[in-house]
Amino acid sequence: MNARLPLPPSLYADTAVAPVATPPLDADKTVPVAIIGGGYTGLSTALHLAEQGVEALVLEAQEPGWGASGNNGGHTNPGLKHDPDQIEADFGAELGRRMIDFSYGTTNFTHDLIRRYQIPCEARQNGTLRAAYNEASAATIEKTAQQCIARGMPVKYLNREQLREMTGTDRYIGAMLDTRGGDLHPLSYARGLARAAISAGAKVHGETPALSLRREGSRWRIETPRTIVHADKVLLATNGFTDDLWPALRRTIVPVFSSIAATAPLSEDVARSIMPTRPVLYESGHITVYYRIDQQNRLLMGGRGPMRWINSPSDVAYLMRYAERLWPQLKGVAWTHGWNSRLAITGDHYPHVHEPAENVLISLGCNGRGVALSTAMGAQLARRLIGGAKAEIDMPVTGIKPIPMHAFWPVGVTTAVIAGRVRDRLGI
């Protein structure tokens, strides 16, 4: 039997809306679509299938939102890691254009869905800042902004003075503001997605890990600790918690921990002096730092931390020190929570969609943009599951290609984090 693990000791676990009931699956089932993984990707796909009258069964090893979906920075950021021009160069003008339109539209898609289902998750759409503190990064960001503006996007490039006013710190020399970005409470959103999917007709079962997956006749057979599920089609949506359920899939991503520290609610005066218009911000550095002020005036600072589970803000003390560097008025403020979870990085930093066998679909590798991207991918994946290979989606469907020397990734990630922090500290 699978014992439900407690949620990571996050601010979100202490403040989220109540979960919807997702009891373990206790009887064998035969369904049109089985979805393995109860994060944003799996839940959104189940919801969009149910909206079209297709019954979906979600199998989640813990509870919806237990992984990175319920423990991320809470940013809804548009776009992909690569610039629009690079995307078109990599995938051609036609698919590249669709990828750009889709990825930069994911935040509007997500916030529209939240409004449509009235999901209580503290959602706001006050913009995303991609900020630079050295000349090289500022030039890169300005180039990105120009490419977005040329495509008619609601984007502008901000200078040092404008950024000082928007952020309350003089750290940054340039940034791109995309007004479509925003933030939300990640765990409340995951629970709200689960509730919406169930209300639309999907079935969601926690404490029900998929132990094996194989073809049996014309269907796929999924073994769980208590039951057998037979499904016409299967979606694997396990992202940073991908295991060996499908051969070689685990070796196509690098699971890295992203950590967050949160303060107690700040005084009104201090809260007004930091990010007064409440956009979210992520830095363009060797090691990304990201942050926001939530609706209770708490500062949430995120970045790369130890490549292990943490349970205290002291485990990511560098984030607290950096916050005081940005805003000296934070000295003496209480930090109440520190936590992390695993997300999936791909070798090319693009999301990966695979169809390794008939009626099997895989989606993983959000590369730190999972909130909006995963939500919008749910509609794309539902379209593919219903229509099959003839149903085009706005992301490439590629073969499974393991990352070379994958066994050495823990050492590589730790080395890269240390080197990146040193280079960021030295400004090089």
N, C-alpha and C positions, 0 to 999 in steps of 0.2 A: 504494500500500500504506500501511497505517496503522502507524506506529511506536509501540510501547508507551511511554508516558511514565513516568518513575520516580515512585514514590509521593512525596507531599510529605514533607519531612524531619522527620517527627514521632516522638515517643516510641513511638507505636503501630507505625510501620514497623519500628522497631528491636527490638520486643518481642513482636510478634504470633506466633500459631501459624503453621505453614507453610501456604501456600495449596494448595488443591486444583487439579489441572490443569484449565485452561479454555482450550484451544487455539483459535486462530482458526478460524472456520468455513471449510472448504476445499472444500465441495461444495454444489451447489444442494439446497434442501430444500423440502418441502411439509409443513406442520404444522397441527394444529388451532389453536394459539395461539402467536403470536410476541410476545415482550416486549422492548421497547426500553429498556434501562437496567438495569444490574446492581447497583443499590444495594439497600437493605432492601426497598423496595416491590416491585421486580421479582423479587427472589429469594424473598421470602415468598409472593408470588402464585404463582410457579412451583412452590414447594413444596406449597402448598395445592391447586393444580390436580393435581399429580402424585399427591397422597394420594388423590384421587378418580378416578384413572385417566386423566386428561387430559394428553396430552403437551404440554409447553410448551418453547419454544426461547427462551433469553435471549440477546440481542445486546448486548454491552457494549463501548464504544469503547476502554476501557483494560483494567482487571481488576476483578473484583468488589470493591467497597469503596474504589475509587480516589478517589471524590469525598467528599462530606460524610458518607456512611455510615461510612467508615473513618477519618474525621478530625474527629469532633465531640467534644463535651465528655464523652461517655460517661454522660450522665444518662438514666435511664428515668423520665420525669416523666408523671404522669397528667393527664388533662383537656385542655381547649383554652384558648386565650388568654382567651376571654370567660367571664364568670361563668355559672353554671347558669341564673339567672333571665333573663339577657340572651339566652342560647341559645334558651330557650323563647319569649321575646318575638319573636326574629327568625324562628323556624321553626315556631312553633305548638307546642301542648302535646304532641301525639303524636310528631311527628318530633323535636321538641326533647328530649323525655324519652329517646328512643332514642339520640340523639346524646350526651347526658350519660352514660347508662349505658355506652355503647360507649367513649367517650373516657376516662372515668375508670377503665374496666376494662382499658385497653390495657397497663398495666404488669404486672398479674397474668397477662394473656394471654401477654406476651412472656417473662416468667420461667418460666411453665409450659412454653412451647415449648422454652426452653433446657434445662430439666430433662428434658423428654420425649426430646429428641434428644441429650442429654448433650453440649451444645456447650461446649467449654472456653474461656470468655471472661471469667473473673474476675467473674462476676455475683453481686451482692449485692442484697438488698432491705431496706435500712436506713432508708428514708424519704427524702422530699423536703421541704426547708424553702423556703418562699417568704417572704423576709424584707424588712422595712422599716426604714429608718433615719430617717424623718421621720414626723410625726404624720399627714399626709394619706395617705401610702401605708399606714401601719399601720391607719388606719380602713377603707381600701379592702380590705385583706387580711382584716381581721376580718369584714367584711361577706361576703366570699367564703367564709370558714370557716363562718359561720352558715348560709349557703345549702347548703353541702355537708353539714353536720351535720344539717340539717333533712331531708335526703334519705337519712340513715342511713349516710353514708360514714365510714370510719375516719380522721377528721380532728380536730385540736384546734388551738386558738389558744394560742400561747405568749407570755408576757410577757418583759420585759427580763432579769429574773433567770434565768428558765429558759433563755433564749437564751444568756446568758453562759456558763452551764454546758455547753450543747450545742455551742457554737461556739468557745469560748476567747477571744472578743473582746466588748467592750462596745459595739460599733458599732450593734447592732440593738435596736429598742424593741418590736417585735412581729413575729410570723411565724406562718404556717400550716404545720403538720406533717401531711403525708399519709403514712401508714405504708406505703402501697403502692409508693412511689417507690424508686429504687435506682440502681445504676450497673453498668457493665460495660466491658470492653475493646472499643472499637468495631470495630477492624479484625479482631480475632480473631472477633468475633461475625459480621461480614459473611462472613468465610471459612467459618465454621461453618455459616451459613445456606446458602452455596453448596454445601458438602459435603452437607448434609442434602437439599437440593433434588435434587442429582445422584443421591444414593443412592436417592431416592424415584422417580426415573425422568425428571427434567427434564434438558434439555441446556443447558449454559451455555458461551458462547463469548466469550472476551476478544479484544481487538484486532480487533473486528468492528463498527465503527460503521455505523449505518443512514444511508445517503446520500440515499435518496429513498423515498417511500411514496406509492403510488397504487393505485387500484382497477384490477384486471385480470380481467375476467369476473366470476365469483362470489367471487373471492378478492382479498386484498390482496397487492400485490407490493412487496417491500422489497429495494432494491439495497444491497449491501455492496461493499467494495473488491474482493472476489474472487468473490462468489457472488450468486445471486438466491434469496430466500426467498419462497415463497407461503404465506399463512396464511389460515385461515378467519376468525380474529379477531386483533385486535392491541391490545396495551396499551402506551401510552406512559407511561414512568415515569422521566423525565429530570430532574425537579425543578430545582435551581439551575443545571443545565447544559443546560436546554431551549434549542433553537435554532429554526430555521425549517422543521423537518421537517413540522410541521403549521401551516397558515396562521394567523397572529395569536397562536398560543399563547405564544410568547416574550414578547409584550407584556402577558400577564395576570399576570406575576410580576415582582418586583424581585429579582434575584440579588445578595445581599450577602455579603461575607466575614465569617466569624466566626473569631476568632483564639484560640489557646491557648498559654500558656507553662507549662513544667513544670520543677520542681526535680529535683535529684538526690535519692535517698532520704534522708529526714530522719532524724536521730538518734531513738532511741526516746523520749527525754524530750521533744523538740520535737514529735514526731508525736503523742504522747499529749496535748499541750496544745492541739492544733488539732482540732476536730471529733472528740472522743474516741469518740463512738458511731457515727461514720462515715456520717451522712446526706449527701446532696448538698444544695447550697444555690444558689438563684438569687435575686438582689436585685430588688425592685420599684423600679426607678429609671427615669430618662429613658433611660439607656443600661444595658442589663442586664449585670451581671457575674455569673458563675457559677463554682463551684469544687467540688472534692472532693479527698479524700486516697485514693490508690489502694492496692492491696494490698501494694505495695512501699514504702509510706510516702512516696510522692512527692506534692507538692501540684500540682494542675493548675488553673490560673486561666484563665478564658476571658472573652471580651467582644468588642465591636466593635473592629476594628483598621483598618489601611489597606485601602482598596478595591483591593488588588493582592495578588499572591502574596508571601508572606514566607518567610524560611528561618532566622530567628534570634530568640531571645528579646529581643534588643535592639530588634527592630522593634516590639515591644509593651511597651516599658519601663514604661509607665504601669501595666500589670498587676503588674509586680514591685514598683513603688513602693506600689501600693495594698495588696498582700499584706503589706508591711512595716508599713503603717499599721494594718492589722487585727491583726497579730501581730508586734510589734517583735523578738521572739526570732528572726525570720527574717533579720535583718541579717547579711550575710556568707554566706548560703546560696548555693550554686551553682545557677544556672538553666541547664539543659542543652539544652532544645529550645524552639523557637518555630515555629509553623506555622499554617496556616489552610486553609479551603476555602469553597466557595460553597454557600449554602442559599437557599431560595426563600421570599420573603415575598409574600403576596397583599394586595390592596388592602383587603379586609375582615377580614384576619387569620384567616379560616377556611380549612381545607383545601378544595381544589377537585377535584371529580370531574366529568368531562365525557363526553358521548357525542355527538361532533359528526357522526358518520356511522354508518351501519349496521355493526355489528360492530367498531367502534373505541371503545375506552375509554381515558380519560386520568385520571391521578391525580397531583397535585403540590401544592406549597404547604404544607409542614408547619409553617412559621413557628417554627422552633426547637424543635419537640417531636417530631422525626422518629424517634428510636430506637424507642420503643414504638408511636407512632401508625402509622408505616409498616409495622411488623411486623404489627400487628393489621389494618391495611387490606388486607394481602395476602389474608386469609381473606374479607373482604368483596368484594374485586375478583374473586377466584376464583368466588365465588357468582354474581356478576353476569355474568361471562364464560360460565359454564356455563348459567345460566338465562335470560339476556337481560333485557329491560326488565321482565318480570313478576317477576323476582327482586329483591325490595326489599332495599336495604342501609341501614345505619344512619347514612348521611351523605347530604346532598342531592346530586342530580345536576343540574347547572346548565349554562347555556349559556356559551360562551366570550365574555368581555367584556374587551377590552383596557383597560389602565389609561390614563386620559387623560394626555397629555403625557409618555408613557413615555420618550421620547428624552432627557428631562432628568433621569432618575433618578440618574445618577452624581453630579451636582452636588447634588441634593436629599439623597441619603444622606450625602455628606460633610459638608454643612452641618448636617444633623440630628445627626450624631455629635458634631461640635465643640460645637454648642449644648447638646446633652444632657450632655456631660462638664462644661461650665461650670456648668450648673444643678445637677448632682449635687454638684459641688465646693462650690457656694454653699449647698446644702441647700434649694433652692427648687423 
